[in-house]
Amino acid sequence: MTGDNNIGGLFRRRDFLRRGAHGIGTIALAEILAGEGRTADTAAEVNLFAPAPPHFAGKAKNVIFLFMEGAPSQLDLYDPKPELGKWHGRPLPGSMTKDMKLAFIKPTAAILASPRVFRQHGQGGVVLSDYLDALAPVADQMCVIRSMHTEAFNHQPADLLLLTGHMLAGRPTMGSWVLYGLGSESKNLPGFIVLITGALNMGQSVQWTSGFLPSKYQGVMFRRKGDPVLYLSNPPGVSREEQREDLSLLAELNRQSYSRSGDLEIASRIASYEMAFRMQASTPELLDLSREPAAMREMYGLENETTRAFGANCLLARRLVERGVRFVMVTHSSWDQHSNLNQDLKKNCDITAAPVAALIGDLKQRGLLDSTLIVWGGEFGRTPLGEFRRPEEAENAGRDHHANCFTMWLAGAGIRGGVTIGRTDDLGLSIVEDPVHVNDLQATILHCLGLDQWRLTYRHMGRDFRLTDVGGKIVKKALA
């Protein structure tokens, strides 16, 4: 045998596969891209961030998801239960609590009545507690769903179920699915951006992962101090011109790799480097909130120490959707009140309620609420049973996790404002009218964006996956 790979005019099979991989890969890539409505252009010509048409005409173009991680107490904010006063300090009969899934307390725990004062607001009569008086001016924009439910009663599985449609890690989050379905209208910013305040973010990056979707759909967390994205700035002594030359060389090397393999992750890498270069110029202006009028800064609470950080993120969320960012997740992660409920719940409401009202009012005044969907809520609710970690100090009581029923609300594009959907029983133990599963909420969000949950699929490991997994019904009562 000689060293020549051409034997009798024929390539060895291994050599053929090595030398012919580009052709075979290109054919396969063409078929994949054609199935996604694209053509197998070169990496330089494939616009990985281009807007894509919806399945049908949706009313929403953008989403701002106000994620209140840790589970706000619906019984103290949106769903009053006067009947709890009759049971306060006493346990319920075992027949009423035997099926409850509880994380820390036992079904024999005593009932904890809420001291909150509830009032109706707006023409629709939306009920809010005195801790949420700041939301009263926008009550007629809110569609309050009191009958949310989930299977998960611990934080991370519940976070995953709400944001990815499944309790196991590794699946794409809602923002990634939306970006995959619609692309982004922003050329200089990522299409999915995450902003965080609060003492503890329990889920971390699993809340904005792209999972098995291509990495270009990953959420990008913006920080409020230093570089908004780590390593976005050039190292000391490297000019913008030098950075441009380096990126051009890197892009050429990546294009050569892409031409050999047809791997979309390489094309995604090229686009990500180019996006980062453009962000170096666009983000300083974006994050400079001092350019906003003084009245606007005051409205969002930027002049108040309590509301400054969260208010800045709400204002930034408005600026992001103005610039075409498709999905913005604004997380405040301090709602896990197992103790000190009254004090800590008030603190969180003081931080968040006024900036949220400012955001909705600002979007409405600019005509952006007609195209922006607002979602507010946490991963589950809280029990009517009290949690007394220090029994001798009843004023420090809290509430345990409650998956059976909780409250979320929607506002903006495609949503009926000033309405309340669903009803729970007199003690807040279970749902008695219009149950809404977290997959139903996901289906409704996609519908508002013009995305059919059954058609928004991605083939992975031999089957088609969806955000709503195997369920999901549109909440028609919530639609305008």
Secondary structure, 3 states (H helix, E strand, C coil): CCCCCEECCEECHHHHHHHHHHHHHHHHHHHHHHHCCCCCCCCCCCCCCCCCCCCCCCCCCEEEEEECCCCCCHHHCCCCCCCHHHHECCECCHHHHCCCCCCCCCCCCEECCCCCCEEEECCCCEEEEHHHHHHHHHHHHEEEEEEEECCCCCHHHHHHHHHHCCCCCCCCCHHHHHHHHHCCCCCCCCCEEEEEECCCCCCHHHHCCCCCCCHHHCCEEECCCCCCCCCCCCCCCCCHHHHHHHHHHHHHHHHHHHHHHCCHHHHHHHHHHHHHHHHHHHHHHHHCHHHCCHHHHHHCCCCCCCCHHHHHHHHHHHHHHHCCCCEEEEEECCCCCCECHHHHHHHHHHHHHHHHHHHHHHHHHCCCCCCEEEEEECCCEEEEEEECCCCCCHHHEEEEEECCCEEEEEEECCECCCEEECEECCCCCCEEECCEEHHHHHHHHHHHCCCCCCCCCEEECCEEECCCCCCCCCCHHHEC
